[in-house]
């Protein structure tokens, strides 16, 4: 939730988070959640290549962080920042 709030608030992001955000903004057809999953998995693979212990928590986080952040963006952070859209 915290990550979603500071993304939407335009307070700046870390370099790691900026990769997925930049890709999703430049390639409008690819949603943020898929960009985040891809960058997270890429980092896990790089760690694995360098003999880092990759546990089940790391794998779950790599696959779930993007969708969770996107859900909070849509259902919490953006409505707080921009107000709820009128339903037609």
PDB file with one MODEL, atoms N, CA, C and O in Angstrom:
MODEL        1
ATOM      1  N   UNK A   1       0.831  -1.181   0.000  1.00  0.00           N
ATOM      2  CA  UNK A   1       0.000   0.000   0.000  1.00  0.00           C
ATOM      3  C   UNK A   1       0.879   1.249   0.000  1.00  0.00           C
ATOM      4  O   UNK A   1       0.599   2.220  -0.703  1.00  0.00           O
ATOM      5  N   UNK A   2       1.939   1.209   0.794  1.00  0.00           N
ATOM      6  CA  UNK A   2       2.832   2.362   0.873  1.00  0.00           C
ATOM      7  C   UNK A   2       3.486   2.688  -0.459  1.00  0.00           C
ATOM      8  O   UNK A   2       3.599   3.853  -0.839  1.00  0.00           O
ATOM      9  N   UNK A   3       3.915   1.652  -1.160  1.00  0.00           N
ATOM     10  CA  UNK A   3       4.529   1.851  -2.464  1.00  0.00           C
ATOM     11  C   UNK A   3       3.551   2.494  -3.429  1.00  0.00           C
ATOM     12  O   UNK A   3       3.909   3.411  -4.168  1.00  0.00           O
ATOM     13  N   UNK A   4       2.332   2.018  -3.421  1.00  0.00           N
ATOM     14  CA  UNK A   4       1.297   2.579  -4.280  1.00  0.00           C
ATOM     15  C   UNK A   4       1.063   4.054  -3.959  1.00  0.00           C
ATOM     16  O   UNK A   4       0.943   4.875  -4.868  1.00  0.00           O
ATOM     17  N   UNK A   5       0.999   4.385  -2.692  1.00  0.00           N
ATOM     18  CA  UNK A   5       0.747   5.772  -2.285  1.00  0.00           C
ATOM     19  C   UNK A   5       1.860   6.702  -2.750  1.00  0.00           C
ATOM     20  O   UNK A   5       1.580   7.794  -3.243  1.00  0.00           O
ATOM     21  N   UNK A   6       3.121   6.289  -2.603  1.00  0.00           N
ATOM     22  CA  UNK A   6       4.164   7.220  -3.021  1.00  0.00           C
ATOM     23  C   UNK A   6       4.353   7.242  -4.534  1.00  0.00           C
ATOM     24  O   UNK A   6       4.865   8.227  -5.066  1.00  0.00           O
ATOM     25  N   UNK A   7       3.958   6.191  -5.239  1.00  0.00           N
ATOM     26  CA  UNK A   7       3.970   6.249  -6.706  1.00  0.00           C
ATOM     27  C   UNK A   7       2.968   7.289  -7.199  1.00  0.00           C
ATOM     28  O   UNK A   7       3.306   8.163  -7.997  1.00  0.00           O
ATOM     29  N   UNK A   8       1.754   7.186  -6.721  1.00  0.00           N
ATOM     30  CA  UNK A   8       0.666   8.047  -7.196  1.00  0.00           C
ATOM     31  C   UNK A   8       0.855   9.484  -6.726  1.00  0.00           C
ATOM     32  O   UNK A   8       0.419  10.417  -7.401  1.00  0.00           O
ATOM     33  N   UNK A   9       1.494   9.673  -5.584  1.00  0.00           N
ATOM     34  CA  UNK A   9       1.695  11.023  -5.053  1.00  0.00           C
ATOM     35  C   UNK A   9       2.784  11.796  -5.793  1.00  0.00           C
ATOM     36  O   UNK A   9       2.982  12.983  -5.533  1.00  0.00           O
ATOM     37  N   UNK A  10       3.488  11.139  -6.706  1.00  0.00           N
ATOM     38  CA  UNK A  10       4.579  11.779  -7.461  1.00  0.00           C
ATOM     39  C   UNK A  10       5.643  12.375  -6.549  1.00  0.00           C
ATOM     40  O   UNK A  10       6.126  13.484  -6.776  1.00  0.00           O
ATOM     41  N   UNK A  11       5.999  11.620  -5.513  1.00  0.00           N
ATOM     42  CA  UNK A  11       7.039  12.060  -4.591  1.00  0.00           C
ATOM     43  C   UNK A  11       8.411  11.530  -4.976  1.00  0.00           C
ATOM     44  O   UNK A  11       9.384  11.723  -4.248  1.00  0.00           O
ATOM     45  N   UNK A  12       8.486  10.864  -6.119  1.00  0.00           N
ATOM     46  CA  UNK A  12       9.726  10.247  -6.553  1.00  0.00           C
ATOM     47  C   UNK A  12       9.690   8.763  -6.242  1.00  0.00           C
ATOM     48  O   UNK A  12       8.908   8.311  -5.406  1.00  0.00           O
ATOM     49  N   UNK A  13      10.534   8.016  -6.916  1.00  0.00           N
ATOM     50  CA  UNK A  13      10.582   6.576  -6.699  1.00  0.00           C
ATOM     51  C   UNK A  13      12.036   6.131  -6.666  1.00  0.00           C
ATOM     52  O   UNK A  13      12.930   6.844  -7.121  1.00  0.00           O
ATOM     53  N   UNK A  14      12.253   4.952  -6.126  1.00  0.00           N
ATOM     54  CA  UNK A  14      13.607   4.404  -6.118  1.00  0.00           C
ATOM     55  C   UNK A  14      13.971   3.972  -7.535  1.00  0.00           C
ATOM     56  O   UNK A  14      13.100   3.799  -8.387  1.00  0.00           O
ATOM     57  N   UNK A  15      15.252   3.804  -7.769  1.00  0.00           N
ATOM     58  CA  UNK A  15      15.691   3.415  -9.112  1.00  0.00           C
ATOM     59  C   UNK A  15      15.129   2.054  -9.503  1.00  0.00           C
ATOM     60  O   UNK A  15      14.786   1.843 -10.666  1.00  0.00           O
ATOM     61  N   UNK A  16      15.032   1.142  -8.566  1.00  0.00           N
ATOM     62  CA  UNK A  16      14.480  -0.189  -8.849  1.00  0.00           C
ATOM     63  C   UNK A  16      13.012  -0.094  -9.268  1.00  0.00           C
ATOM     64  O   UNK A  16      12.599  -0.734 -10.234  1.00  0.00           O
ATOM     65  N   UNK A  17      12.233   0.699  -8.549  1.00  0.00           N
ATOM     66  CA  UNK A  17      10.815   0.864  -8.875  1.00  0.00           C
ATOM     67  C   UNK A  17      10.631   1.641 -10.178  1.00  0.00           C
ATOM     68  O   UNK A  17       9.664   1.421 -10.908  1.00  0.00           O
ATOM     69  N   UNK A  18      11.550   2.535 -10.461  1.00  0.00           N
ATOM     70  CA  UNK A  18      11.421   3.383 -11.645  1.00  0.00           C
ATOM     71  C   UNK A  18      11.507   2.588 -12.944  1.00  0.00           C
ATOM     72  O   UNK A  18      10.942   3.004 -13.955  1.00  0.00           O
ATOM     73  N   UNK A  19      12.196   1.464 -12.936  1.00  0.00           N
ATOM     74  CA  UNK A  19      12.332   0.672 -14.160  1.00  0.00           C
ATOM     75  C   UNK A  19      10.959   0.213 -14.646  1.00  0.00           C
ATOM     76  O   UNK A  19      10.608   0.435 -15.805  1.00  0.00           O
ATOM     77  N   UNK A  20      10.190  -0.416 -13.783  1.00  0.00           N
ATOM     78  CA  UNK A  20       8.860  -0.900 -14.173  1.00  0.00           C
ATOM     79  C   UNK A  20       7.920   0.256 -14.507  1.00  0.00           C
ATOM     80  O   UNK A  20       7.140   0.165 -15.455  1.00  0.00           O
ATOM     81  N   UNK A  21       7.987   1.329 -13.743  1.00  0.00           N
ATOM     82  CA  UNK A  21       7.131   2.484 -14.020  1.00  0.00           C
ATOM     83  C   UNK A  21       7.455   3.106 -15.374  1.00  0.00           C
ATOM     84  O   UNK A  21       6.551   3.450 -16.135  1.00  0.00           O
ATOM     85  N   UNK A  22       8.725   3.247 -15.668  1.00  0.00           N
ATOM     86  CA  UNK A  22       9.132   3.853 -16.936  1.00  0.00           C
ATOM     87  C   UNK A  22       8.710   2.991 -18.124  1.00  0.00           C
ATOM     88  O   UNK A  22       8.207   3.504 -19.124  1.00  0.00           O
ATOM     89  N   UNK A  23       8.916   1.691 -18.010  1.00  0.00           N
ATOM     90  CA  UNK A  23       8.514   0.794 -19.099  1.00  0.00           C
ATOM     91  C   UNK A  23       7.010   0.863 -19.317  1.00  0.00           C
ATOM     92  O   UNK A  23       6.552   0.928 -20.458  1.00  0.00           O
ATOM     93  N   UNK A  24       6.239   0.848 -18.236  1.00  0.00           N
ATOM     94  CA  UNK A  24       4.781   0.874 -18.392  1.00  0.00           C
ATOM     95  C   UNK A  24       4.282   2.212 -18.932  1.00  0.00           C
ATOM     96  O   UNK A  24       3.264   2.251 -19.623  1.00  0.00           O
ATOM     97  N   UNK A  25       4.976   3.303 -18.633  1.00  0.00           N
ATOM     98  CA  UNK A  25       4.581   4.608 -19.169  1.00  0.00           C
ATOM     99  C   UNK A  25       4.972   4.754 -20.635  1.00  0.00           C
ATOM    100  O   UNK A  25       4.224   5.343 -21.416  1.00  0.00           O
ATOM    101  N   UNK A  26       6.129   4.227 -21.018  1.00  0.00           N
ATOM    102  CA  UNK A  26       6.588   4.338 -22.410  1.00  0.00           C
ATOM    103  C   UNK A  26       5.839   3.374 -23.331  1.00  0.00           C
ATOM    104  O   UNK A  26       5.531   3.716 -24.472  1.00  0.00           O
ATOM    105  N   UNK A  27       5.551   2.191 -22.842  1.00  0.00           N
ATOM    106  CA  UNK A  27       4.826   1.173 -23.623  1.00  0.00           C
ATOM    107  C   UNK A  27       3.410   1.087 -23.073  1.00  0.00           C
ATOM    108  O   UNK A  27       3.117   0.234 -22.236  1.00  0.00           O
ATOM    109  N   UNK A  28       2.553   1.947 -23.529  1.00  0.00           N
ATOM    110  CA  UNK A  28       1.195   2.066 -22.976  1.00  0.00           C
ATOM    111  C   UNK A  28       0.407   0.758 -23.029  1.00  0.00           C
ATOM    112  O   UNK A  28      -0.529   0.560 -22.254  1.00  0.00           O
ATOM    113  N   UNK A  29       0.789  -0.135 -23.947  1.00  0.00           N
ATOM    114  CA  UNK A  29       0.036  -1.380 -24.104  1.00  0.00           C
ATOM    115  C   UNK A  29       0.371  -2.409 -23.037  1.00  0.00           C
ATOM    116  O   UNK A  29      -0.354  -3.393 -22.888  1.00  0.00           O
ATOM    117  N   UNK A  30       1.458  -2.207 -22.286  1.00  0.00           N
ATOM    118  CA  UNK A  30       1.856  -3.164 -21.256  1.00  0.00           C
ATOM    119  C   UNK A  30       1.495  -2.583 -19.888  1.00  0.00           C
ATOM    120  O   UNK A  30       2.062  -1.569 -19.481  1.00  0.00           O
ATOM    121  N   UNK A  31       0.558  -3.212 -19.178  1.00  0.00           N
ATOM    122  CA  UNK A  31       0.172  -2.704 -17.855  1.00  0.00           C
ATOM    123  C   UNK A  31       1.331  -2.764 -16.849  1.00  0.00           C
ATOM    124  O   UNK A  31       2.233  -3.593 -16.971  1.00  0.00           O
ATOM    125  N   UNK A  32       1.286  -1.885 -15.871  1.00  0.00           N
ATOM    126  CA  UNK A  32       2.340  -1.803 -14.852  1.00  0.00           C
ATOM    127  C   UNK A  32       2.575  -3.144 -14.182  1.00  0.00           C
ATOM    128  O   UNK A  32       3.722  -3.534 -13.965  1.00  0.00           O
ATOM    129  N   UNK A  33       1.509  -3.853 -13.852  1.00  0.00           N
ATOM    130  CA  UNK A  33       1.679  -5.092 -13.089  1.00  0.00           C
ATOM    131  C   UNK A  33       2.554  -6.092 -13.833  1.00  0.00           C
ATOM    132  O   UNK A  33       3.337  -6.801 -13.200  1.00  0.00           O
ATOM    133  N   UNK A  34       2.446  -6.171 -15.153  1.00  0.00           N
ATOM    134  CA  UNK A  34       3.265  -7.105 -15.920  1.00  0.00           C
ATOM    135  C   UNK A  34       4.704  -6.617 -16.036  1.00  0.00           C
ATOM    136  O   UNK A  34       5.637  -7.420 -16.040  1.00  0.00           O
ATOM    137  N   UNK A  35       4.883  -5.319 -16.128  1.00  0.00           N
ATOM    138  CA  UNK A  35       6.246  -4.769 -16.129  1.00  0.00           C
ATOM    139  C   UNK A  35       6.931  -5.054 -14.804  1.00  0.00           C
ATOM    140  O   UNK A  35       8.109  -5.408 -14.768  1.00  0.00           O
ATOM    141  N   UNK A  36       6.192  -4.900 -13.721  1.00  0.00           N
ATOM    142  CA  UNK A  36       6.773  -5.139 -12.388  1.00  0.00           C
ATOM    143  C   UNK A  36       7.103  -6.614 -12.184  1.00  0.00           C
ATOM    144  O   UNK A  36       8.153  -6.946 -11.634  1.00  0.00           O
ATOM    145  N   UNK A  37       6.213  -7.497 -12.623  1.00  0.00           N
ATOM    146  CA  UNK A  37       6.497  -8.929 -12.511  1.00  0.00           C
ATOM    147  C   UNK A  37       7.764  -9.267 -13.291  1.00  0.00           C
ATOM    148  O   UNK A  37       8.624  -9.997 -12.798  1.00  0.00           O
ATOM    149  N   UNK A  38       7.877  -8.740 -14.501  1.00  0.00           N
ATOM    150  CA  UNK A  38       9.045  -9.021 -15.340  1.00  0.00           C
ATOM    151  C   UNK A  38      10.330  -8.530 -14.693  1.00  0.00           C
ATOM    152  O   UNK A  38      11.318  -9.264 -14.661  1.00  0.00           O
ATOM    153  N   UNK A  39      10.341  -7.305 -14.176  1.00  0.00           N
ATOM    154  CA  UNK A  39      11.565  -6.788 -13.555  1.00  0.00           C
ATOM    155  C   UNK A  39      11.888  -7.544 -12.269  1.00  0.00           C
ATOM    156  O   UNK A  39      13.060  -7.795 -11.988  1.00  0.00           O
ATOM    157  N   UNK A  40      10.878  -7.911 -11.484  1.00  0.00           N
ATOM    158  CA  UNK A  40      11.119  -8.677 -10.266  1.00  0.00           C
ATOM    159  C   UNK A  40      11.704 -10.052 -10.582  1.00  0.00           C
ATOM    160  O   UNK A  40      12.655 -10.484  -9.931  1.00  0.00           O
ATOM    161  N   UNK A  41      11.147 -10.733 -11.566  1.00  0.00           N
ATOM    162  CA  UNK A  41      11.653 -12.061 -11.932  1.00  0.00           C
ATOM    163  C   UNK A  41      13.063 -11.955 -12.503  1.00  0.00           C
ATOM    164  O   UNK A  41      13.912 -12.801 -12.221  1.00  0.00           O
ATOM    165  N   UNK A  42      13.314 -10.928 -13.297  1.00  0.00           N
ATOM    166  CA  UNK A  42      14.659 -10.720 -13.829  1.00  0.00           C
ATOM    167  C   UNK A  42      15.680 -10.563 -12.700  1.00  0.00           C
ATOM    168  O   UNK A  42      16.778 -11.116 -12.771  1.00  0.00           O
ATOM    169  N   UNK A  43      15.319  -9.818 -11.672  1.00  0.00           N
ATOM    170  CA  UNK A  43      16.225  -9.640 -10.531  1.00  0.00           C
ATOM    171  C   UNK A  43      16.425 -10.943  -9.767  1.00  0.00           C
ATOM    172  O   UNK A  43      17.531 -11.219  -9.304  1.00  0.00           O
ATOM    173  N   UNK A  44      15.378 -11.748  -9.627  1.00  0.00           N
ATOM    174  CA  UNK A  44      15.503 -13.050  -8.969  1.00  0.00           C
ATOM    175  C   UNK A  44      16.431 -13.956  -9.770  1.00  0.00           C
ATOM    176  O   UNK A  44      17.275 -14.645  -9.197  1.00  0.00           O
ATOM    177  N   UNK A  45      16.279 -13.956 -11.088  1.00  0.00           N
ATOM    178  CA  UNK A  45      17.142 -14.780 -11.950  1.00  0.00           C
ATOM    179  C   UNK A  45      18.598 -14.329 -11.835  1.00  0.00           C
ATOM    180  O   UNK A  45      19.501 -15.160 -11.735  1.00  0.00           O
ATOM    181  N   UNK A  46      18.823 -13.028 -11.847  1.00  0.00           N
ATOM    182  CA  UNK A  46      20.195 -12.515 -11.705  1.00  0.00           C
ATOM    183  C   UNK A  46      20.781 -12.940 -10.365  1.00  0.00           C
ATOM    184  O   UNK A  46      21.940 -13.349 -10.291  1.00  0.00           O
ATOM    185  N   UNK A  47      19.988 -12.845  -9.316  1.00  0.00           N
ATOM    186  CA  UNK A  47      20.447 -13.303  -8.006  1.00  0.00           C
ATOM    187  C   UNK A  47      20.764 -14.787  -8.001  1.00  0.00           C
ATOM    188  O   UNK A  47      21.774 -15.211  -7.439  1.00  0.00           O
ATOM    189  N   UNK A  48      19.902 -15.576  -8.628  1.00  0.00           N
ATOM    190  CA  UNK A  48      20.116 -17.020  -8.698  1.00  0.00           C
ATOM    191  C   UNK A  48      21.404 -17.351  -9.447  1.00  0.00           C
ATOM    192  O   UNK A  48      22.145 -18.248  -9.045  1.00  0.00           O
ATOM    193  N   UNK A  49      21.673 -16.627 -10.537  1.00  0.00           N
ATOM    194  CA  UNK A  49      22.904 -16.840 -11.309  1.00  0.00           C
ATOM    195  C   UNK A  49      24.138 -16.574 -10.442  1.00  0.00           C
ATOM    196  O   UNK A  49      25.167 -17.232 -10.597  1.00  0.00           O
ATOM    197  N   UNK A  50      24.026 -15.614  -9.538  1.00  0.00           N
ATOM    198  CA  UNK A  50      25.140 -15.294  -8.651  1.00  0.00           C
ATOM    199  C   UNK A  50      25.085 -16.048  -7.327  1.00  0.00           C
ATOM    200  O   UNK A  50      25.697 -15.636  -6.341  1.00  0.00           O
ATOM    201  N   UNK A  51      24.349 -17.154  -7.312  1.00  0.00           N
ATOM    202  CA  UNK A  51      24.295 -18.090  -6.189  1.00  0.00           C
ATOM    203  C   UNK A  51      23.676 -17.511  -4.918  1.00  0.00           C
ATOM    204  O   UNK A  51      24.085 -17.860  -3.810  1.00  0.00           O
ATOM    205  N   UNK A  52      22.712 -16.648  -5.075  1.00  0.00           N
ATOM    206  CA  UNK A  52      21.956 -16.133  -3.943  1.00  0.00           C
ATOM    207  C   UNK A  52      20.856 -17.143  -3.617  1.00  0.00           C
ATOM    208  O   UNK A  52      20.284 -17.747  -4.524  1.00  0.00           O
ATOM    209  N   UNK A  53      20.562 -17.328  -2.361  1.00  0.00           N
ATOM    210  CA  UNK A  53      19.495 -18.237  -1.973  1.00  0.00           C
ATOM    211  C   UNK A  53      18.158 -17.623  -2.345  1.00  0.00           C
ATOM    212  O   UNK A  53      17.823 -16.527  -1.896  1.00  0.00           O
ATOM    213  N   UNK A  54      17.401 -18.325  -3.157  1.00  0.00           N
ATOM    214  CA  UNK A  54      16.081 -17.859  -3.583  1.00  0.00           C
ATOM    215  C   UNK A  54      15.055 -18.742  -2.895  1.00  0.00           C
ATOM    216  O   UNK A  54      14.935 -19.927  -3.204  1.00  0.00           O
ATOM    217  N   UNK A  55      14.316 -18.158  -1.960  1.00  0.00           N
ATOM    218  CA  UNK A  55      13.305 -18.909  -1.227  1.00  0.00           C
ATOM    219  C   UNK A  55      11.925 -18.733  -1.822  1.00  0.00           C
ATOM    220  O   UNK A  55      11.727 -17.978  -2.773  1.00  0.00           O
ATOM    221  N   UNK A  56      10.981 -19.444  -1.243  1.00  0.00           N
ATOM    222  CA  UNK A  56       9.597 -19.388  -1.721  1.00  0.00           C
ATOM    223  C   UNK A  56       9.015 -17.980  -1.535  1.00  0.00           C
ATOM    224  O   UNK A  56       8.219 -17.531  -2.361  1.00  0.00           O
ATOM    225  N   UNK A  57       9.396 -17.293  -0.480  1.00  0.00           N
ATOM    226  CA  UNK A  57       8.914 -15.925  -0.257  1.00  0.00           C
ATOM    227  C   UNK A  57       9.369 -14.970  -1.340  1.00  0.00           C
ATOM    228  O   UNK A  57       8.626 -14.078  -1.750  1.00  0.00           O
ATOM    229  N   UNK A  58      10.595 -15.162  -1.799  1.00  0.00           N
ATOM    230  CA  UNK A  58      11.129 -14.326  -2.873  1.00  0.00           C
ATOM    231  C   UNK A  58      10.351 -14.551  -4.163  1.00  0.00           C
ATOM    232  O   UNK A  58      10.015 -13.601  -4.869  1.00  0.00           O
ATOM    233  N   UNK A  59      10.070 -15.809  -4.461  1.00  0.00           N
ATOM    234  CA  UNK A  59       9.340 -16.134  -5.685  1.00  0.00           C
ATOM    235  C   UNK A  59       7.908 -15.603  -5.615  1.00  0.00           C
ATOM    236  O   UNK A  59       7.409 -15.030  -6.584  1.00  0.00           O
ATOM    237  N   UNK A  60       7.249 -15.791  -4.473  1.00  0.00           N
ATOM    238  CA  UNK A  60       5.880 -15.283  -4.310  1.00  0.00           C
ATOM    239  C   UNK A  60       5.854 -13.771  -4.451  1.00  0.00           C
ATOM    240  O   UNK A  60       4.978 -13.221  -5.118  1.00  0.00           O
ATOM    241  N   UNK A  61       6.806 -13.102  -3.828  1.00  0.00           N
ATOM    242  CA  UNK A  61       6.875 -11.646  -3.919  1.00  0.00           C
ATOM    243  C   UNK A  61       7.119 -11.192  -5.351  1.00  0.00           C
ATOM    244  O   UNK A  61       6.529 -10.206  -5.794  1.00  0.00           O
ATOM    245  N   UNK A  62       7.978 -11.897  -6.082  1.00  0.00           N
ATOM    246  CA  UNK A  62       8.269 -11.528  -7.466  1.00  0.00           C
ATOM    247  C   UNK A  62       7.015 -11.593  -8.331  1.00  0.00           C
ATOM    248  O   UNK A  62       6.819 -10.745  -9.202  1.00  0.00           O
ATOM    249  N   UNK A  63       6.174 -12.581  -8.103  1.00  0.00           N
ATOM    250  CA  UNK A  63       4.966 -12.727  -8.913  1.00  0.00           C
ATOM    251  C   UNK A  63       3.790 -11.881  -8.416  1.00  0.00           C
ATOM    252  O   UNK A  63       2.896 -11.566  -9.202  1.00  0.00           O
ATOM    253  N   UNK A  64       3.769 -11.510  -7.150  1.00  0.00           N
ATOM    254  CA  UNK A  64       2.584 -10.854  -6.588  1.00  0.00           C
ATOM    255  C   UNK A  64       2.711  -9.353  -6.355  1.00  0.00           C
ATOM    256  O   UNK A  64       1.693  -8.667  -6.256  1.00  0.00           O
ATOM    257  N   UNK A  65       3.931  -8.823  -6.263  1.00  0.00           N
ATOM    258  CA  UNK A  65       4.076  -7.407  -5.923  1.00  0.00           C
ATOM    259  C   UNK A  65       3.447  -6.492  -6.972  1.00  0.00           C
ATOM    260  O   UNK A  65       2.791  -5.515  -6.610  1.00  0.00           O
ATOM    261  N   UNK A  66       3.630  -6.780  -8.253  1.00  0.00           N
ATOM    262  CA  UNK A  66       3.046  -5.949  -9.313  1.00  0.00           C
ATOM    263  C   UNK A  66       1.530  -5.893  -9.252  1.00  0.00           C
ATOM    264  O   UNK A  66       0.960  -4.802  -9.242  1.00  0.00           O
ATOM    265  N   UNK A  67       0.848  -7.061  -9.210  1.00  0.00           N
ATOM    266  CA  UNK A  67      -0.613  -7.031  -9.115  1.00  0.00           C
ATOM    267  C   UNK A  67      -1.129  -6.365  -7.835  1.00  0.00           C
ATOM    268  O   UNK A  67      -2.152  -5.680  -7.864  1.00  0.00           O
ATOM    269  N   UNK A  68      -0.435  -6.560  -6.730  1.00  0.00           N
ATOM    270  CA  UNK A  68      -0.879  -5.949  -5.469  1.00  0.00           C
ATOM    271  C   UNK A  68      -0.748  -4.432  -5.534  1.00  0.00           C
ATOM    272  O   UNK A  68      -1.665  -3.715  -5.134  1.00  0.00           O
ATOM    273  N   UNK A  69       0.383  -3.936  -6.033  1.00  0.00           N
ATOM    274  CA  UNK A  69       0.564  -2.485  -6.161  1.00  0.00           C
ATOM    275  C   UNK A  69      -0.476  -1.910  -7.117  1.00  0.00           C
ATOM    276  O   UNK A  69      -1.057  -0.860  -6.839  1.00  0.00           O
ATOM    277  N   UNK A  70      -0.714  -2.580  -8.229  1.00  0.00           N
ATOM    278  CA  UNK A  70      -1.711  -2.098  -9.195  1.00  0.00           C
ATOM    279  C   UNK A  70      -3.103  -2.055  -8.569  1.00  0.00           C
ATOM    280  O   UNK A  70      -3.857  -1.110  -8.801  1.00  0.00           O
ATOM    281  N   UNK A  71      -3.446  -3.065  -7.781  1.00  0.00           N
ATOM    282  CA  UNK A  71      -4.758  -3.086  -7.129  1.00  0.00           C
ATOM    283  C   UNK A  71      -4.900  -1.885  -6.195  1.00  0.00           C
ATOM    284  O   UNK A  71      -5.928  -1.208  -6.202  1.00  0.00           O
ATOM    285  N   UNK A  72      -3.864  -1.620  -5.389  1.00  0.00           N
ATOM    286  CA  UNK A  72      -3.911  -0.470  -4.492  1.00  0.00           C
ATOM    287  C   UNK A  72      -3.938   0.847  -5.273  1.00  0.00           C
ATOM    288  O   UNK A  72      -4.585   1.802  -4.843  1.00  0.00           O
ATOM    289  N   UNK A  73      -3.244   0.910  -6.413  1.00  0.00           N
ATOM    290  CA  UNK A  73      -3.305   2.121  -7.239  1.00  0.00           C
ATOM    291  C   UNK A  73      -4.737   2.419  -7.654  1.00  0.00           C
ATOM    292  O   UNK A  73      -5.216   3.542  -7.504  1.00  0.00           O
ATOM    293  N   UNK A  74      -5.415   1.405  -8.176  1.00  0.00           N
ATOM    294  CA  UNK A  74      -6.762   1.584  -8.726  1.00  0.00           C
ATOM    295  C   UNK A  74      -7.803   1.800  -7.630  1.00  0.00           C
ATOM    296  O   UNK A  74      -8.692   2.637  -7.786  1.00  0.00           O
ATOM    297  N   UNK A  75      -7.708   1.068  -6.537  1.00  0.00           N
ATOM    298  CA  UNK A  75      -8.764   1.076  -5.533  1.00  0.00           C
ATOM    299  C   UNK A  75      -8.515   1.991  -4.337  1.00  0.00           C
ATOM    300  O   UNK A  75      -9.445   2.251  -3.573  1.00  0.00           O
ATOM    301  N   UNK A  76      -7.308   2.481  -4.152  1.00  0.00           N
ATOM    302  CA  UNK A  76      -7.041   3.321  -2.990  1.00  0.00           C
ATOM    303  C   UNK A  76      -6.302   4.609  -3.350  1.00  0.00           C
ATOM    304  O   UNK A  76      -6.815   5.704  -3.120  1.00  0.00           O
ATOM    305  N   UNK A  77      -5.119   4.483  -3.905  1.00  0.00           N
ATOM    306  CA  UNK A  77      -4.256   5.656  -4.091  1.00  0.00           C
ATOM    307  C   UNK A  77      -4.804   6.657  -5.102  1.00  0.00           C
ATOM    308  O   UNK A  77      -4.864   7.853  -4.818  1.00  0.00           O
ATOM    309  N   UNK A  78      -5.206   6.180  -6.280  1.00  0.00           N
ATOM    310  CA  UNK A  78      -5.739   7.105  -7.281  1.00  0.00           C
ATOM    311  C   UNK A  78      -7.055   7.739  -6.842  1.00  0.00           C
ATOM    312  O   UNK A  78      -7.231   8.938  -7.059  1.00  0.00           O
ATOM    313  N   UNK A  79      -7.996   7.000  -6.234  1.00  0.00           N
ATOM    314  CA  UNK A  79      -9.197   7.678  -5.725  1.00  0.00           C
ATOM    315  C   UNK A  79      -8.891   8.725  -4.642  1.00  0.00           C
ATOM    316  O   UNK A  79      -9.558   9.758  -4.574  1.00  0.00           O
ATOM    317  N   UNK A  80      -7.894   8.462  -3.803  1.00  0.00           N
ATOM    318  CA  UNK A  80      -7.516   9.451  -2.783  1.00  0.00           C
ATOM    319  C   UNK A  80      -6.948  10.697  -3.452  1.00  0.00           C
ATOM    320  O   UNK A  80      -7.302  11.817  -3.085  1.00  0.00           O
ATOM    321  N   UNK A  81      -6.070  10.505  -4.430  1.00  0.00           N
ATOM    322  CA  UNK A  81      -5.407  11.647  -5.071  1.00  0.00           C
ATOM    323  C   UNK A  81      -6.317  12.388  -6.035  1.00  0.00           C
ATOM    324  O   UNK A  81      -6.359  13.618  -6.022  1.00  0.00           O
ATOM    325  N   UNK A  82      -7.047  11.656  -6.874  1.00  0.00           N
ATOM    326  CA  UNK A  82      -7.805  12.281  -7.952  1.00  0.00           C
ATOM    327  C   UNK A  82      -9.308  12.288  -7.731  1.00  0.00           C
ATOM    328  O   UNK A  82     -10.035  12.901  -8.514  1.00  0.00           O
ATOM    329  N   UNK A  83      -9.788  11.636  -6.706  1.00  0.00           N
ATOM    330  CA  UNK A  83     -11.219  11.540  -6.465  1.00  0.00           C
ATOM    331  C   UNK A  83     -11.826  10.378  -7.242  1.00  0.00           C
ATOM    332  O   UNK A  83     -11.268   9.934  -8.245  1.00  0.00           O
ATOM    333  N   UNK A  84     -12.933   9.904  -6.788  1.00  0.00           N
ATOM    334  CA  UNK A  84     -13.603   8.783  -7.462  1.00  0.00           C
ATOM    335  C   UNK A  84     -14.229   9.252  -8.754  1.00  0.00           C
ATOM    336  O   UNK A  84     -14.777  10.351  -8.831  1.00  0.00           O
ATOM    337  N   UNK A  85     -14.145   8.404  -9.776  1.00  0.00           N
ATOM    338  CA  UNK A  85     -14.778   8.723 -11.048  1.00  0.00           C
ATOM    339  C   UNK A  85     -16.268   8.471 -10.922  1.00  0.00           C
ATOM    340  O   UNK A  85     -16.708   7.568 -10.210  1.00  0.00           O
ATOM    341  N   UNK A  86     -17.034   9.292 -11.629  1.00  0.00           N
ATOM    342  CA  UNK A  86     -18.478   9.082 -11.671  1.00  0.00           C
ATOM    343  C   UNK A  86     -18.780   7.825 -12.458  1.00  0.00           C
ATOM    344  O   UNK A  86     -18.211   7.585 -13.523  1.00  0.00           O
ATOM    345  N   UNK A  87     -19.677   7.034 -11.922  1.00  0.00           N
ATOM    346  CA  UNK A  87     -20.094   5.842 -12.645  1.00  0.00           C
ATOM    347  C   UNK A  87     -21.256   6.221 -13.541  1.00  0.00           C
ATOM    348  O   UNK A  87     -22.164   6.929 -13.106  1.00  0.00           O
ATOM    349  N   UNK A  88     -21.245   5.760 -14.790  1.00  0.00           N
ATOM    350  CA  UNK A  88     -22.306   6.133 -15.732  1.00  0.00           C
ATOM    351  C   UNK A  88     -23.436   5.174 -15.708  1.00  0.00           C
ATOM    352  O   UNK A  88     -24.408   5.347 -16.443  1.00  0.00           O
TER     353      UNK A  88
ENDMDL
END
